[in-house]
Amino acid sequence: MLVRWEIPALNEIKYSLSNASEEVSSLKLAQMQGQRYWVERSFQDGKSHAGLAHYQARGWKAWQHHMALVMMAMLFMLEERVEQQEDYPLLTCSDIYRWQIII
């Protein structure tokens, strides 16, 4: 069991259960738990800016095509963020989405 105390919200404590082996250090478990935010954030960006949740597929093939296009859109946004990192270090998927709508 991993117990995490959030610094900004002093009264908020998060608990996580892990099925990792006993050899895994608590530091490694804490780092892995901290990375969870970025995974959840990428799903939020995919749903709100790349159409991850906007499909009405009736078959497996149509769903696969839609997901492939969403993943390509997410890859484009990631590449843009990496390419523009020096000039715009805080560039988000939302910014790229709005920029594409304007053009």
Legacy VTK file of the C-alpha trace (Angstrom):
# vtk DataFile Version 3.0
C-alpha trace
ASCII
DATASET POLYDATA
POINTS 103 float
0.000 0.000 0.000
1.271 3.434 -0.949
0.098 6.490 0.984
0.665 9.882 -0.620
0.170 13.224 1.068
-0.536 16.085 -1.309
1.544 19.188 -0.518
-0.872 21.873 -1.878
-3.898 20.280 -0.198
-2.650 19.415 3.268
-5.859 17.652 4.249
-5.874 15.351 1.189
-4.255 11.927 1.470
-4.306 9.456 -1.431
-4.031 5.707 -1.030
-2.950 3.246 -3.712
-2.656 -0.509 -3.700
0.091 -2.174 -5.711
0.674 -5.725 -6.830
4.400 -5.126 -7.385
6.892 -7.570 -5.950
8.565 -6.881 -2.619
11.880 -6.083 -4.357
10.439 -2.859 -5.808
11.437 0.085 -3.623
8.923 2.494 -2.189
10.676 5.317 -4.080
10.060 3.511 -7.389
6.398 2.954 -6.469
6.023 6.639 -5.590
7.586 7.668 -8.919
5.269 5.356 -10.830
2.253 6.725 -8.962
3.378 10.274 -9.766
3.525 9.440 -13.486
-0.139 8.464 -13.410
-1.110 12.142 -13.701
0.475 12.414 -17.153
-1.304 9.311 -18.423
-4.651 10.646 -17.235
-3.829 14.049 -18.727
-3.120 12.507 -22.132
-6.519 10.753 -22.059
-8.207 14.062 -21.180
-6.426 15.802 -24.064
-7.357 12.984 -26.414
-11.008 13.161 -25.409
-11.355 16.928 -25.525
-9.052 17.913 -28.406
-8.501 14.893 -30.656
-11.926 13.241 -30.708
-11.082 10.130 -28.679
-14.602 9.969 -27.259
-16.423 11.173 -30.397
-16.977 8.000 -32.328
-20.132 6.268 -33.476
-18.626 3.152 -34.946
-20.835 0.159 -35.572
-18.048 -2.236 -36.356
-14.590 -3.147 -35.226
-12.922 -1.860 -38.417
-14.542 1.583 -38.171
-13.518 1.865 -34.505
-9.933 0.928 -35.385
-9.831 3.538 -38.141
-11.153 6.207 -35.801
-8.643 5.335 -33.062
-5.788 5.336 -35.590
-6.745 8.852 -36.715
-6.994 10.018 -33.093
-3.549 8.608 -32.327
-2.112 10.377 -35.390
-3.682 13.642 -34.209
-2.210 13.134 -30.741
1.194 12.398 -32.288
0.948 15.605 -34.313
0.187 17.591 -31.152
3.098 15.986 -29.319
5.493 16.711 -32.167
4.326 20.330 -32.309
4.843 20.719 -28.560
8.366 19.279 -28.797
9.227 21.378 -31.858
7.953 24.624 -30.297
9.313 23.943 -26.810
12.034 26.616 -26.914
9.748 29.412 -28.110
6.585 28.312 -26.286
7.494 26.115 -23.295
3.928 26.042 -21.931
2.221 25.105 -25.226
-0.702 22.752 -24.596
-2.877 20.530 -26.752
-5.658 23.047 -26.236
-3.476 25.798 -27.709
-2.646 23.654 -30.743
-6.317 22.764 -31.194
-7.356 26.441 -31.151
-4.499 27.320 -33.488
-5.700 24.701 -36.007
-9.299 25.980 -35.790
-8.161 29.544 -36.559
-6.153 28.488 -39.608
LINES 1 104
103 0 1 2 3 4 5 6 7 8 9 10 11 12 13 14 15 16 17 18 19 20 21 22 23 24 25 26 27 28 29 30 31 32 33 34 35 36 37 38 39 40 41 42 43 44 45 46 47 48 49 50 51 52 53 54 55 56 57 58 59 60 61 62 63 64 65 66 67 68 69 70 71 72 73 74 75 76 77 78 79 80 81 82 83 84 85 86 87 88 89 90 91 92 93 94 95 96 97 98 99 100 101 102
